[in-house]
Amino acid sequence: MAKKEYQGPRHENLHASSELITDDEVAALELALELAWCAKTMLPEEQADFDGTDPSYSQCFVTAMVIAYLLGGQIAQGTIREDPENIHAWNILPDDSQHDFNRKQFPKGFHIDLVKTRSFQSLLESSNAIKNETSKRFLLLLDRVFEYLPEQLADKWYGKEYRAAFR
């Protein structure tokens, strides 16, 4: 599958006001994700297309899983109205705030329509997730995010025993 080349100015990432994550924590997570995304965290069929120019491309599901793991809530799944074959994922936290750390991969003017929400576990156990080695890609991204987070945030969120659930 060839990488989609979207032209023009990009959306900003979506971050609603939240009681669960501060603006500074959002900024730190955005930076950590930008540094952590790599070819191996992309969908397998698109890994060969990774060139670093748009690191958020093909990273939305594993990114949404990292955020859901850290902060809870649901993973929203939607389609791009202007490109209906393209599926996108973002987060709805337990306080109903929405956060999309990958929205800037799309040009301004694109519309994302919510199709359904899923739990972290239901997404992880889906046939597509198994086929696409999502648990392996999730763990790699989570490990890499922790490498790039400021120490106080890594300490705040690292106390979770996430590895045991996937080994």
OpenMM code with the backbone's topology and positions (N, CA, C; nanometers):
from openmm import Vec3, app, unit

residues = "MET ALA LYS LYS GLU TYR GLN GLY PRO ARG HIS GLU ASN LEU HIS ALA SER SER GLU LEU ILE THR ASP ASP GLU VAL ALA ALA LEU GLU LEU ALA LEU GLU LEU ALA TRP CYS ALA LYS THR MET LEU PRO GLU GLU GLN ALA ASP PHE ASP GLY THR ASP PRO SER TYR SER GLN CYS PHE VAL THR ALA MET VAL ILE ALA TYR LEU LEU GLY GLY GLN ILE ALA GLN GLY THR ILE ARG GLU ASP PRO GLU ASN ILE HIS ALA TRP ASN ILE LEU PRO ASP ASP SER GLN HIS ASP PHE ASN ARG LYS GLN PHE PRO LYS GLY PHE HIS ILE ASP LEU VAL LYS THR ARG SER PHE GLN SER LEU LEU GLU SER SER ASN ALA ILE LYS ASN GLU THR SER LYS ARG PHE LEU LEU LEU LEU ASP ARG VAL PHE GLU TYR LEU PRO GLU GLN LEU ALA ASP LYS TRP TYR GLY LYS GLU TYR ARG ALA ALA PHE ARG".split()
positions = [
    Vec3(0.0854, -0.1174, 0.0000),
    Vec3(0.0000, 0.0000, 0.0000),
    Vec3(0.0900, 0.1238, 0.0000),
    Vec3(0.0703, 0.2116, -0.0917),
    Vec3(0.1528, 0.3320, -0.1031),
    Vec3(0.1056, 0.4388, -0.0051),
    Vec3(0.2005, 0.5131, 0.0462),
    Vec3(0.1704, 0.6219, 0.1388),
    Vec3(0.0869, 0.7275, 0.0685),
    Vec3(-0.0176, 0.7745, 0.1362),
    Vec3(-0.1003, 0.8812, 0.0799),
    Vec3(-0.0288, 1.0135, 0.0990),
    Vec3(-0.0179, 1.0882, -0.0060),
    Vec3(0.0481, 1.2191, -0.0003),
    Vec3(-0.0586, 1.3276, 0.0021),
    Vec3(-0.0879, 1.3802, 0.1193),
    Vec3(-0.1829, 1.4887, 0.1329),
    Vec3(-0.1075, 1.6201, 0.1182),
    Vec3(-0.1621, 1.7107, 0.0410),
    Vec3(-0.0981, 1.8401, 0.0155),
    Vec3(-0.1684, 1.9504, 0.0940),
    Vec3(-0.0967, 2.0582, 0.1180),
    Vec3(-0.1568, 2.1774, 0.1757),
    Vec3(-0.1334, 2.1907, 0.3247),
    Vec3(-0.1832, 2.3020, 0.3817),
    Vec3(-0.1681, 2.3274, 0.5253),
    Vec3(-0.2339, 2.2159, 0.6068),
    Vec3(-0.1808, 2.1886, 0.7216),
    Vec3(-0.2268, 2.0770, 0.8047),
    Vec3(-0.3167, 2.1237, 0.9188),
    Vec3(-0.4001, 2.0295, 0.9639),
    Vec3(-0.4772, 2.0503, 1.0860),
    Vec3(-0.3807, 2.0629, 1.2028),
    Vec3(-0.4260, 2.1259, 1.3084),
    Vec3(-0.3565, 2.1188, 1.4361),
    Vec3(-0.4093, 1.9945, 1.5073),
    Vec3(-0.3301, 1.9389, 1.5962),
    Vec3(-0.3806, 1.8288, 1.6764),
    Vec3(-0.4950, 1.8798, 1.7630),
    Vec3(-0.5829, 1.7900, 1.8015),
    Vec3(-0.7026, 1.8245, 1.8789),
    Vec3(-0.6797, 1.7903, 2.0251),
    Vec3(-0.6956, 1.8904, 2.1123),
    Vec3(-0.6832, 1.8675, 2.2555),
    Vec3(-0.7845, 1.9547, 2.3282),
    Vec3(-0.8897, 1.8914, 2.3791),
    Vec3(-0.9899, 1.9633, 2.4563),
    Vec3(-0.9392, 1.9818, 2.5988),
    Vec3(-0.9929, 2.0795, 2.6656),
    Vec3(-0.9592, 2.1015, 2.8061),
    Vec3(-0.9968, 1.9762, 2.8855),
    Vec3(-0.9068, 1.9366, 2.9753),
    Vec3(-0.9285, 1.8116, 3.0480),
    Vec3(-0.8838, 1.8250, 3.1920),
    Vec3(-0.9564, 1.7558, 3.2807),
    Vec3(-0.9168, 1.7468, 3.4206),
    Vec3(-0.8087, 1.6413, 3.4400),
    Vec3(-0.7850, 1.5597, 3.3376),
    Vec3(-0.6952, 1.4452, 3.3520),
    Vec3(-0.5542, 1.4685, 3.3000),
    Vec3(-0.5373, 1.5713, 3.2175),
    Vec3(-0.4061, 1.5978, 3.1613),
    Vec3(-0.3912, 1.7484, 3.1408),
    Vec3(-0.2808, 1.8030, 3.1866),
    Vec3(-0.2581, 1.9467, 3.1751),
    Vec3(-0.2064, 1.9805, 3.0351),
    Vec3(-0.2102, 2.1073, 3.0022),
    Vec3(-0.1553, 2.1521, 2.8740),
    Vec3(-0.0064, 2.1191, 2.8630),
    Vec3(0.0665, 2.1331, 2.9725),
    Vec3(0.2093, 2.0998, 2.9708),
    Vec3(0.2313, 1.9506, 2.9474),
    Vec3(0.1459, 1.8670, 3.0067),
    Vec3(0.1567, 1.7225, 2.9849),
    Vec3(0.1226, 1.6862, 2.8408),
    Vec3(0.0221, 1.7533, 2.7838),
    Vec3(-0.0111, 1.7319, 2.6420),
    Vec3(0.1094, 1.7661, 2.5552),
    Vec3(0.1704, 1.8806, 2.5811),
    Vec3(0.2855, 1.9227, 2.5011),
    Vec3(0.4012, 1.8231, 2.5152),
    Vec3(0.4251, 1.7754, 2.6355),
    Vec3(0.5326, 1.6779, 2.6571),
    Vec3(0.5031, 1.5465, 2.5853),
    Vec3(0.3767, 1.5033, 2.5896),
    Vec3(0.3381, 1.3809, 2.5189),
    Vec3(0.3499, 1.3977, 2.3677),
    Vec3(0.3085, 1.5136, 2.3167),
    Vec3(0.3213, 1.5380, 2.1725),
    Vec3(0.4665, 1.5280, 2.1283),
    Vec3(0.5559, 1.5900, 2.2026),
    Vec3(0.6975, 1.5853, 2.1679),
    Vec3(0.7520, 1.4426, 2.1783),
    Vec3(0.7170, 1.3735, 2.2867),
    Vec3(0.7639, 1.2356, 2.3038),
    Vec3(0.7145, 1.1465, 2.1906),
    Vec3(0.5889, 1.1635, 2.1508),
    Vec3(0.5347, 1.0839, 2.0400),
    Vec3(0.6081, 1.1151, 1.9094),
    Vec3(0.6287, 1.2441, 1.8813),
    Vec3(0.6999, 1.2834, 1.7579),
    Vec3(0.8360, 1.2146, 1.7499),
    Vec3(0.9051, 1.2071, 1.8627),
    Vec3(1.0368, 1.1448, 1.8659),
    Vec3(1.0294, 0.9923, 1.8650),
    Vec3(0.9200, 0.9378, 1.9182),
    Vec3(0.9060, 0.7927, 1.9331),
    Vec3(0.8543, 0.7229, 1.8074),
    Vec3(0.7728, 0.7921, 1.7275),
    Vec3(0.7190, 0.7272, 1.6079),
    Vec3(0.8328, 0.6846, 1.5161),
    Vec3(0.8207, 0.5664, 1.4613),
    Vec3(0.9214, 0.5149, 1.3702),
    Vec3(0.8555, 0.4147, 1.2761),
    Vec3(0.9303, 0.3642, 1.1811),
    Vec3(0.8749, 0.2697, 1.0844),
    Vec3(0.8151, 0.1473, 1.1543),
    Vec3(0.8790, 0.0993, 1.2585),
    Vec3(0.8332, -0.0237, 1.3243),
    Vec3(0.7045, -0.0059, 1.4039),
    Vec3(0.6623, 0.1187, 1.4292),
    Vec3(0.5356, 0.1403, 1.4994),
    Vec3(0.4206, 0.1643, 1.4018),
    Vec3(0.4507, 0.1722, 1.2727),
    Vec3(0.3479, 0.1893, 1.1684),
    Vec3(0.2819, 0.0556, 1.1364),
    Vec3(0.1715, 0.0620, 1.0613),
    Vec3(0.1120, -0.0601, 1.0083),
    Vec3(0.2176, -0.1341, 0.9253),
    Vec3(0.2259, -0.2657, 0.9380),
    Vec3(0.3312, -0.3404, 0.8680),
    Vec3(0.3379, -0.3144, 0.7177),
    Vec3(0.2233, -0.3051, 0.6523),
    Vec3(0.2250, -0.2871, 0.5068),
    Vec3(0.2703, -0.1471, 0.4638),
    Vec3(0.2844, -0.0556, 0.5598),
    Vec3(0.3258, 0.0804, 0.5267),
    Vec3(0.4639, 0.1162, 0.5803),
    Vec3(0.5283, 0.0230, 0.6485),
    Vec3(0.6569, 0.0519, 0.7119),
    Vec3(0.7647, 0.0914, 0.6119),
    Vec3(0.7625, 0.0338, 0.4948),
    Vec3(0.8646, 0.0659, 0.3939),
    Vec3(0.8532, 0.2104, 0.3459),
    Vec3(0.7365, 0.2722, 0.3652),
    Vec3(0.7147, 0.4097, 0.3191),
    Vec3(0.7604, 0.5148, 0.4192),
    Vec3(0.8035, 0.4738, 0.5385),
    Vec3(0.8422, 0.5708, 0.6411),
    Vec3(0.9683, 0.6441, 0.5976),
    Vec3(0.9572, 0.7775, 0.5916),
    Vec3(1.0753, 0.8575, 0.5570),
    Vec3(1.0986, 0.9705, 0.6571),
    Vec3(1.0163, 0.9782, 0.7609),
    Vec3(1.0346, 1.0781, 0.8651),
    Vec3(0.9744, 1.2141, 0.8359),
    Vec3(0.9273, 1.2378, 0.7120),
    Vec3(0.8714, 1.3697, 0.6808),
    Vec3(0.7353, 1.3919, 0.7457),
    Vec3(0.6595, 1.2867, 0.7677),
    Vec3(0.5300, 1.2945, 0.8346),
    Vec3(0.5245, 1.1798, 0.9348),
    Vec3(0.5942, 1.1931, 1.0478),
    Vec3(0.6068, 1.0796, 1.1391),
    Vec3(0.4744, 1.0306, 1.1973),
    Vec3(0.3701, 1.1151, 1.1984),
    Vec3(0.2418, 1.0721, 1.2550),
    Vec3(0.1613, 0.9849, 1.1595),
    Vec3(0.2025, 0.9786, 1.0330),
    Vec3(0.1295, 0.8998, 0.9331),
    Vec3(0.1266, 0.7519, 0.9719),
    Vec3(0.0083, 0.6922, 0.9700),
    Vec3(-0.0126, 0.5497, 0.9960),
    Vec3(0.0216, 0.5104, 1.1401),
    Vec3(0.0088, 0.6050, 1.2316),
    Vec3(0.0424, 0.5799, 1.3716),
    Vec3(-0.0786, 0.5968, 1.4641),
    Vec3(-0.1967, 0.6244, 1.4086),
    Vec3(-0.3069, 0.6682, 1.4939),
    Vec3(-0.3565, 0.5611, 1.5903),
    Vec3(-0.3676, 0.4358, 1.5478),
    Vec3(-0.4218, 0.3352, 1.6388),
    Vec3(-0.3266, 0.3055, 1.7541),
    Vec3(-0.1975, 0.2866, 1.7261),
    Vec3(-0.1041, 0.2593, 1.8367),
    Vec3(-0.0898, 0.3819, 1.9259),
    Vec3(-0.0975, 0.5007, 1.8687),
    Vec3(-0.0912, 0.6223, 1.9491),
    Vec3(-0.2134, 0.6322, 2.0396),
    Vec3(-0.3315, 0.6089, 1.9851),
    Vec3(-0.4543, 0.6128, 2.0660),
    Vec3(-0.4491, 0.5078, 2.1764),
    Vec3(-0.3873, 0.3943, 2.1483),
    Vec3(-0.3742, 0.2909, 2.2511),
    Vec3(-0.2802, 0.3360, 2.3630),
    Vec3(-0.1710, 0.4018, 2.3279),
    Vec3(-0.0795, 0.4529, 2.4304),
    Vec3(-0.1528, 0.5527, 2.5201),
    Vec3(-0.2268, 0.6438, 2.4594),
    Vec3(-0.2992, 0.7452, 2.5376),
    Vec3(-0.4067, 0.6787, 2.6233),
    Vec3(-0.4801, 0.5826, 2.5674),
    Vec3(-0.5826, 0.5119, 2.6454),
    Vec3(-0.5197, 0.4339, 2.7604),
    Vec3(-0.4048, 0.3760, 2.7358),
    Vec3(-0.3358, 0.3036, 2.8421),
    Vec3(-0.2956, 0.3987, 2.9556),
    Vec3(-0.2418, 0.5134, 2.9198),
    Vec3(-0.1939, 0.6081, 3.0207),
    Vec3(-0.3068, 0.6791, 3.0938),
    Vec3(-0.4123, 0.7159, 3.0214),
    Vec3(-0.5144, 0.8048, 3.0776),
    Vec3(-0.6540, 0.7443, 3.0849),
    Vec3(-0.6724, 0.6253, 3.0268),
    Vec3(-0.8036, 0.5614, 3.0287),
    Vec3(-0.8934, 0.6135, 2.9177),
    Vec3(-1.0188, 0.5762, 2.9261),
    Vec3(-1.1165, 0.6224, 2.8285),
    Vec3(-1.1338, 0.5286, 2.7114),
    Vec3(-1.1936, 0.5810, 2.6074),
    Vec3(-1.2274, 0.5048, 2.4880),
    Vec3(-1.1416, 0.5485, 2.3700),
    Vec3(-1.1291, 0.4591, 2.2745),
    Vec3(-1.0623, 0.4912, 2.1494),
    Vec3(-1.1717, 0.5162, 2.0463),
    Vec3(-1.1730, 0.6367, 1.9929),
    Vec3(-1.2706, 0.6738, 1.8903),
    Vec3(-1.2157, 0.6298, 1.7543),
    Vec3(-1.3043, 0.5803, 1.6719),
    Vec3(-1.2655, 0.5369, 1.5380),
    Vec3(-1.3576, 0.6048, 1.4384),
    Vec3(-1.2974, 0.6633, 1.3361),
    Vec3(-1.3772, 0.7347, 1.2379),
    Vec3(-1.3197, 0.7237, 1.0988),
    Vec3(-1.3931, 0.7802, 1.0054),
    Vec3(-1.3475, 0.7823, 0.8662),
    Vec3(-1.3245, 0.9271, 0.8244),
    Vec3(-1.2391, 0.9420, 0.7261),
    Vec3(-1.2112, 1.0728, 0.6686),
    Vec3(-1.3128, 1.0943, 0.5568),
    Vec3(-1.3972, 1.1942, 0.5708),
    Vec3(-1.5044, 1.2179, 0.4742),
    Vec3(-1.4505, 1.2326, 0.3314),
    Vec3(-1.3376, 1.3011, 0.3171),
    Vec3(-1.2813, 1.3262, 0.1851),
    Vec3(-1.1996, 1.2071, 0.1328),
    Vec3(-1.1807, 1.1059, 0.2148),
    Vec3(-1.1024, 0.9871, 0.1784),
    Vec3(-1.1588, 0.8696, 0.2581),
    Vec3(-1.2820, 0.8239, 0.2245),
    Vec3(-1.3566, 0.7309, 0.3086),
    Vec3(-1.2889, 0.5962, 0.3365),
    Vec3(-1.1906, 0.5593, 0.2574),
    Vec3(-1.1206, 0.4330, 0.2847),
    Vec3(-1.0196, 0.4490, 0.3978),
    Vec3(-0.9924, 0.5718, 0.4372),
    Vec3(-0.8947, 0.5996, 0.5418),
    Vec3(-0.9656, 0.6013, 0.6767),
    Vec3(-0.9190, 0.5170, 0.7682),
    Vec3(-0.9750, 0.5086, 0.9032),
    Vec3(-0.8788, 0.5801, 0.9980),
    Vec3(-0.9349, 0.6510, 1.0940),
    Vec3(-0.8533, 0.7271, 1.1886),
    Vec3(-0.8982, 0.6960, 1.3307),
    Vec3(-0.8055, 0.7047, 1.4254),
    Vec3(-0.8371, 0.6806, 1.5665),
    Vec3(-0.7846, 0.7947, 1.6523),
    Vec3(-0.8580, 0.8250, 1.7589),
    Vec3(-0.8184, 0.9257, 1.8563),
    Vec3(-0.8798, 0.8872, 1.9895),
    Vec3(-0.8673, 0.9714, 2.0904),
    Vec3(-0.9087, 0.9343, 2.2249),
    Vec3(-1.0217, 1.0198, 2.2792),
    Vec3(-1.1095, 0.9549, 2.3546),
    Vec3(-1.2099, 1.0213, 2.4373),
    Vec3(-1.1803, 0.9767, 2.5805),
    Vec3(-1.1299, 1.0699, 2.6598),
    Vec3(-1.0888, 1.0376, 2.7962),
    Vec3(-1.2103, 1.0220, 2.8878),
    Vec3(-1.1916, 0.9656, 3.0076),
    Vec3(-1.3046, 0.9450, 3.0988),
    Vec3(-1.3801, 1.0728, 3.1350),
    Vec3(-1.3175, 1.1910, 3.1214),
    Vec3(-1.3892, 1.3162, 3.1481),
    Vec3(-1.4565, 1.3701, 3.0210),
    Vec3(-1.4654, 1.2866, 2.9171),
    Vec3(-1.5273, 1.3167, 2.7870),
    Vec3(-1.4482, 1.4156, 2.7015),
    Vec3(-1.3277, 1.4517, 2.7425),
    Vec3(-1.2457, 1.5381, 2.6575),
    Vec3(-1.1858, 1.4535, 2.5453),
    Vec3(-1.1772, 1.5141, 2.4263),
    Vec3(-1.1211, 1.4438, 2.3111),
    Vec3(-0.9788, 1.4929, 2.2848),
    Vec3(-0.8932, 1.3970, 2.2498),
    Vec3(-0.7528, 1.4258, 2.2221),
    Vec3(-0.7096, 1.3458, 2.1008),
    Vec3(-0.6552, 1.4149, 2.0040),
    Vec3(-0.6065, 1.3510, 1.8815),
    Vec3(-0.4630, 1.3970, 1.8586),
    Vec3(-0.3695, 1.3096, 1.8856),
    Vec3(-0.2274, 1.3402, 1.8726),
    Vec3(-0.1765, 1.3208, 1.7296),
    Vec3(-0.2634, 1.2770, 1.6384),
    Vec3(-0.2233, 1.2495, 1.4993),
    Vec3(-0.2994, 1.3316, 1.3964),
    Vec3(-0.3827, 1.4210, 1.4363),
    Vec3(-0.4697, 1.4921, 1.3422),
    Vec3(-0.3905, 1.5755, 1.2425),
    Vec3(-0.2721, 1.6190, 1.2791),
    Vec3(-0.1978, 1.7063, 1.1889),
    Vec3(-0.1458, 1.6364, 1.0645),
    Vec3(-0.1643, 1.5061, 1.0537),
    Vec3(-0.1277, 1.4386, 0.9301),
    Vec3(-0.2256, 1.4716, 0.8163),
    Vec3(-0.3419, 1.5274, 0.8516),
    Vec3(-0.4443, 1.5568, 0.7517),
    Vec3(-0.4482, 1.7051, 0.7167),
    Vec3(-0.4778, 1.7355, 0.5905),
    Vec3(-0.4876, 1.8759, 0.5500),
    Vec3(-0.6067, 1.9454, 0.6162),
    Vec3(-0.5927, 2.0770, 0.6344),
    Vec3(-0.7066, 2.1563, 0.6814),
    Vec3(-0.8209, 2.1371, 0.5829),
    Vec3(-0.9409, 2.1334, 0.6350),
    Vec3(-1.0574, 2.1136, 0.5496),
    Vec3(-1.1041, 1.9693, 0.5459),
    Vec3(-1.0203, 1.8750, 0.5860),
    Vec3(-1.0648, 1.7366, 0.5956),
    Vec3(-1.1543, 1.7227, 0.7177),
    Vec3(-1.2543, 1.6382, 0.7079),
    Vec3(-1.3490, 1.6162, 0.8167),
    Vec3(-1.3407, 1.4706, 0.8604),
    Vec3(-1.3360, 1.4488, 0.9896),
    Vec3(-1.3285, 1.3143, 1.0442),
    Vec3(-1.4618, 1.2853, 1.1114),
    Vec3(-1.5295, 1.1813, 1.0644),
    Vec3(-1.6610, 1.1442, 1.1163),
    Vec3(-1.6480, 1.0237, 1.2091),
    Vec3(-1.6977, 1.0380, 1.3317),
    Vec3(-1.6954, 0.9304, 1.4290),
    Vec3(-1.7832, 0.8155, 1.3805),
    Vec3(-1.7289, 0.6948, 1.3829),
    Vec3(-1.8044, 0.5753, 1.3454),
    Vec3(-1.8405, 0.4952, 1.4704),
    Vec3(-1.7424, 0.4761, 1.5592),
    Vec3(-1.7672, 0.4000, 1.6818),
    Vec3(-1.6569, 0.4285, 1.7822),
    Vec3(-1.6814, 0.3864, 1.9064),
    Vec3(-1.5778, 0.3912, 2.0085),
    Vec3(-1.5507, 0.2486, 2.0542),
    Vec3(-1.4271, 0.2278, 2.0972),
    Vec3(-1.3863, 0.0945, 2.1406),
    Vec3(-1.3027, 0.1074, 2.2665),
    Vec3(-1.3039, 0.0017, 2.3447),
    Vec3(-1.2147, -0.0025, 2.4599),
    Vec3(-1.0753, -0.0435, 2.4123),
    Vec3(-0.9772, -0.0139, 2.4945),
    Vec3(-0.8404, -0.0557, 2.4674),
    Vec3(-0.8371, -0.2068, 2.4414),
    Vec3(-0.8991, -0.2832, 2.5306),
    Vec3(-0.8941, -0.4291, 2.5220),
    Vec3(-0.9638, -0.4815, 2.3969),
    Vec3(-1.0803, -0.4271, 2.3615),
    Vec3(-1.1507, -0.4772, 2.2421),
    Vec3(-1.0721, -0.4473, 2.1157),
    Vec3(-1.0051, -0.3334, 2.1133),
    Vec3(-0.9209, -0.3025, 1.9972),
    Vec3(-0.8034, -0.3989, 1.9906),
    Vec3(-0.7400, -0.4225, 2.1023),
    Vec3(-0.6237, -0.5106, 2.1067),
    Vec3(-0.6581, -0.6536, 2.0640),
    Vec3(-0.7791, -0.6977, 2.0963),
    Vec3(-0.8202, -0.8351, 2.0661),
    Vec3(-0.8857, -0.8505, 1.9294),
    Vec3(-0.8993, -0.7429, 1.8541),
    Vec3(-0.9653, -0.7515, 1.7236),
    Vec3(-0.8791, -0.8278, 1.6229),
    Vec3(-0.9434, -0.8844, 1.5232),
    Vec3(-0.8701, -0.9616, 1.4224),
    Vec3(-0.7704, -0.8746, 1.3465),
    Vec3(-0.8067, -0.7483, 1.3192),
    Vec3(-0.7118, -0.6578, 1.2526),
    Vec3(-0.5899, -0.6302, 1.3398),
    Vec3(-0.6113, -0.6141, 1.4690),
    Vec3(-0.4993, -0.5886, 1.5595),
    Vec3(-0.4052, -0.7079, 1.5643),
    Vec3(-0.4610, -0.8262, 1.5653),
    Vec3(-0.3775, -0.9475, 1.5668),
    Vec3(-0.3007, -0.9583, 1.4351),
    Vec3(-0.3689, -0.9380, 1.3237),
    Vec3(-0.3048, -0.9451, 1.1916),
    Vec3(-0.1935, -0.8406, 1.1783),
    Vec3(-0.2148, -0.7227, 1.2327),
    Vec3(-0.1192, -0.6123, 1.2182),
    Vec3(-0.0188, -0.6018, 1.3329),
    Vec3(-0.0115, -0.7056, 1.4166),
    Vec3(0.0835, -0.7083, 1.5284),
    Vec3(0.0743, -0.5827, 1.6152),
    Vec3(-0.0484, -0.5427, 1.6428),
    Vec3(-0.0714, -0.4177, 1.7146),
    Vec3(-0.0146, -0.4213, 1.8558),
    Vec3(-0.0249, -0.5327, 1.9267),
    Vec3(0.0285, -0.5351, 2.0634),
    Vec3(0.1800, -0.5138, 2.0620),
    Vec3(0.2489, -0.5720, 1.9665),
    Vec3(0.3942, -0.5541, 1.9549),
    Vec3(0.4277, -0.4081, 1.9221),
    Vec3(0.3532, -0.3482, 1.8293),
    Vec3(0.3776, -0.2092, 1.7913),
    Vec3(0.3423, -0.1140, 1.9049),
    Vec3(0.2347, -0.1440, 1.9774),
    Vec3(0.1954, -0.0642, 2.0938),
    Vec3(0.3054, -0.0644, 2.1994),
    Vec3(0.3555, -0.1830, 2.2335),
    Vec3(0.4602, -0.1910, 2.3358),
    Vec3(0.5862, -0.1177, 2.2936),
    Vec3(0.6227, -0.1293, 2.1678),
    Vec3(0.7403, -0.0575, 2.1188),
    Vec3(0.7193, 0.0934, 2.1314),
    Vec3(0.6021, 0.1419, 2.0872),
    Vec3(0.5754, 0.2853, 2.0966),
    Vec3(0.5712, 0.3304, 2.2422),
    Vec3(0.5077, 0.2540, 2.3284),
    Vec3(0.5003, 0.2902, 2.4699),
    Vec3(0.6408, 0.2988, 2.5296),
    Vec3(0.7242, 0.2003, 2.5025),
    Vec3(0.8625, 0.2041, 2.5517),
    Vec3(0.9360, 0.3277, 2.5008),
    Vec3(0.9201, 0.3577, 2.3729),
    Vec3(0.9890, 0.4715, 2.3141),
    Vec3(0.9358, 0.6046, 2.3704),
    Vec3(0.8049, 0.6135, 2.3931),
    Vec3(0.7478, 0.7348, 2.4525),
    Vec3(0.8088, 0.7583, 2.5908),
    Vec3(0.8192, 0.6524, 2.6713),
    Vec3(0.8775, 0.6677, 2.8044),
    Vec3(1.0233, 0.7122, 2.7976),
    Vec3(1.0946, 0.6744, 2.6923),
    Vec3(1.2327, 0.7194, 2.6763),
    Vec3(1.2407, 0.8708, 2.6588),
    Vec3(1.1384, 0.9295, 2.5945),
    Vec3(1.1430, 1.0718, 2.5601),
    Vec3(1.0614, 1.1616, 2.6527),
    Vec3(0.9833, 1.1050, 2.7418),
    Vec3(0.9064, 1.1875, 2.8350),
    Vec3(0.9982, 1.2487, 2.9396),
    Vec3(0.9648, 1.3688, 2.9870),
    Vec3(1.0384, 1.4235, 3.1009),
    Vec3(1.0293, 1.3256, 3.2192),
    Vec3(1.1318, 1.3224, 3.2988),
    Vec3(1.1423, 1.2234, 3.4064),
    Vec3(1.0213, 1.2239, 3.5003),
    Vec3(0.9707, 1.3428, 3.5352),
    Vec3(0.8577, 1.3478, 3.6288),
    Vec3(0.7315, 1.2861, 3.5692),
    Vec3(0.7104, 1.2992, 3.4386),
    Vec3(0.5936, 1.2359, 3.3770),
    Vec3(0.6149, 1.0864, 3.3603),
    Vec3(0.7342, 1.0468, 3.3223),
    Vec3(0.7633, 0.9038, 3.3108),
    Vec3(0.7413, 0.8360, 3.4456),
    Vec3(0.7866, 0.9001, 3.5526),
    Vec3(0.7665, 0.8437, 3.6866),
    Vec3(0.6178, 0.8389, 3.7223),
    Vec3(0.5439, 0.9424, 3.6839),
    Vec3(0.4009, 0.9486, 3.7139),
    Vec3(0.3251, 0.8349, 3.6459),
    Vec3(0.3579, 0.8065, 3.5212),
    Vec3(0.2825, 0.7081, 3.4435),
    Vec3(0.3484, 0.5710, 3.4362),
    Vec3(0.4767, 0.5595, 3.4681),
    Vec3(0.5474, 0.4332, 3.4480),
    Vec3(0.5139, 0.3294, 3.5532),
    Vec3(0.4531, 0.3688, 3.6625),
    Vec3(0.4224, 0.2741, 3.7682),
    Vec3(0.3291, 0.1630, 3.7252),
    Vec3(0.2695, 0.1750, 3.6100),
    Vec3(0.1758, 0.0737, 3.5623),
    Vec3(0.2504, -0.0515, 3.5184),
    Vec3(0.1911, -0.1658, 3.5400),
    Vec3(0.2542, -0.2943, 3.5034),
    Vec3(0.2063, -0.3358, 3.3647),
    Vec3(0.2359, -0.2520, 3.2648),
    Vec3(0.1817, -0.2777, 3.1328),
    Vec3(0.2413, -0.4007, 3.0658),
    Vec3(0.3653, -0.4340, 3.0877),
    Vec3(0.4282, -0.5464, 3.0178),
    Vec3(0.3624, -0.6794, 3.0504),
    Vec3(0.3234, -0.6987, 3.1741),
    Vec3(0.2660, -0.8261, 3.2160),
    Vec3(0.1429, -0.8621, 3.1355),
    Vec3(0.0678, -0.7632, 3.0932),
    Vec3(-0.0552, -0.7880, 3.0194),
    Vec3(-0.0311, -0.8376, 2.8772),
    Vec3(0.0904, -0.8217, 2.8260),
    Vec3(0.1161, -0.8517, 2.6858),
    Vec3(0.2220, -0.9588, 2.6649),
    Vec3(0.2691, -1.0208, 2.7679),
    Vec3(0.3751, -1.1236, 2.7539),
    Vec3(0.3165, -1.2617, 2.7620),
] * unit.nanometer
topology = app.Topology()
chain = topology.addChain("A")
for resn in residues:
    res = topology.addResidue(resn, chain)
    for name in ("N", "CA", "C"):
        topology.addAtom(name, app.Element.getBySymbol(name[0]), res)
